[in-house]
């Protein structure tokens, strides 16, 4: 049975762990050749060993334009071109209050989360045009849609990714290059621990804690896993979404559908808190 990405070549940033790793694995299973771009060289080498001839690793710090360009060039040199770019590399931070903003950290967050994907798109476009088009997928977040889901620098950067994807889609659509964003909810990865400043090994362990507890805070009673986002990326990367561009796909187990009382009968409605028995009686009648 043919894979949904047979003959396609993809570059996935942040491809050595978390959502990126899950997407590398799925894309390979669906027939693609993949360049996994990351700064985790040991994990990248292991990926090449797991998928000989199908995955190449590129050391890529997405704050460095030359390394982004080199990762994309590797796809063309090794696999003959580029059809898919998944700008997924991400970080978070602990700056939750305006009064605690550190200018250098703010700039670093934006360099990774906004400037990095922008430069990825810049260098991907010529390679995609040579193949007759392509698909670009950018990882945003529900933190870019609503307050309360992330630190202030991270959240505003993810909002920028959503709008940047929309503007890029408008510019590139006539050239048969589609651009979309994915907004993950609570996904069991190491990014939560990393945002607290924990060492990477400890942050990786914290992902299990997220998986254990996330199902309790959203309508869909399962933990969000990297494969859930990988499946969304597969849809947006494949020809199944040939008529989809300039949008963002929310993959969050329903956590943003409304306040808790909208899906949990034990939750208290804010109207009940305001109006007490009068609201309860109106609901019963």
Number of C-alpha atoms within 10 A of each C-alpha: 4 7 12 18 23 15 12 22 26 29 31 28 33 28 30 26 21 23 28 28 22 19 29 29 19 18 27 20 14 19 17 24 27 31 30 31 30 26 19 17 15 10 16 25 16 12 21 17 13 12 15 9 12 18 27 23 27 26 18 23 20 28 19 14 16 13 18 27 18 16 27 24 20 20 25 18 11 16 21 15 22 30 29 28 27 30 28 27 26 19 17 21 21 18 19 15 10 10 7 9 14 11 8 8 14 16 13 16 22 20 18 21 28 27 20 24 28 19 19 25 24 14 19 25 21 14 21 23 17 12 14 12 20 29 27 29 26 29 26 32 28 24 22 22 17 13 12 12 16 22 18 22 24 28 23 19 22 27 19 17 28 25 18 20 27 19 13 19 23 15 14 18 15 10 14 16 24 29 30 28 30 24 23 23 23 23 24 24 23 24 21 22 21 20 17 13 14 15 11 13 11 13 19 20 14 20 19 14 12 20 18 13 14 20 17 12 16 22 18 15 13 15 22 22 20 19 18 18 26 22 16 19 25 21 16 26 27 19 14 11 13 15 8 16 23 20 16 22 19 20 21 22 22 15 20 18 12 11 14 18 12 13 15 13 9 9 11 13 17 12 11 13 10 10 10 12 11 11 14 13 9 8 9 6 5
